Amino acid sequence: MAKERPEEKFTTLVHHINVENLALAHMRQNPRKAPGVDRVTKDEYDKQLYPNLARPRGPHAAASLQATASEKNLH
């Protein structure tokens, strides 16, 4: 995308992170690679791919869950 629109400044790609794109990226991974730091292989992760991808993780996960809970209290 940046090559197509070189005049634009791209400051974040977070709007491209969604379950569909994560699933596509996962499917492109080499299945013969070593397991991750959690020792889960690609084959094991595939068995629950969409539930795994939908589960919030990382440093922003708690913030997004908190925002969701706050939004529910407003309505």
Contacts in CASP RR format, 6 or more apart in sequence:
PFRMAT RR
TARGET T0000
AUTHOR 0000-0000-0000
METHOD contacts of the structure
MODEL  1
MAKERPEEKFTTLVHHINVENLALAHMRQNPRKAPGVDRVTKDEYDKQLY
PNLARPRGPHAAASLQATASEKNLH
1 10 0 8 1.000
2 8 0 8 1.000
2 10 0 8 1.000
19 50 0 8 1.000
19 53 0 8 1.000
19 54 0 8 1.000
22 53 0 8 1.000
23 49 0 8 1.000
23 50 0 8 1.000
23 53 0 8 1.000
26 42 0 8 1.000
26 45 0 8 1.000
26 46 0 8 1.000
26 49 0 8 1.000
26 53 0 8 1.000
29 42 0 8 1.000
30 42 0 8 1.000
31 42 0 8 1.000
31 43 0 8 1.000
33 42 0 8 1.000
35 41 0 8 1.000
45 52 0 8 1.000
56 62 0 8 1.000
56 64 0 8 1.000
56 65 0 8 1.000
END
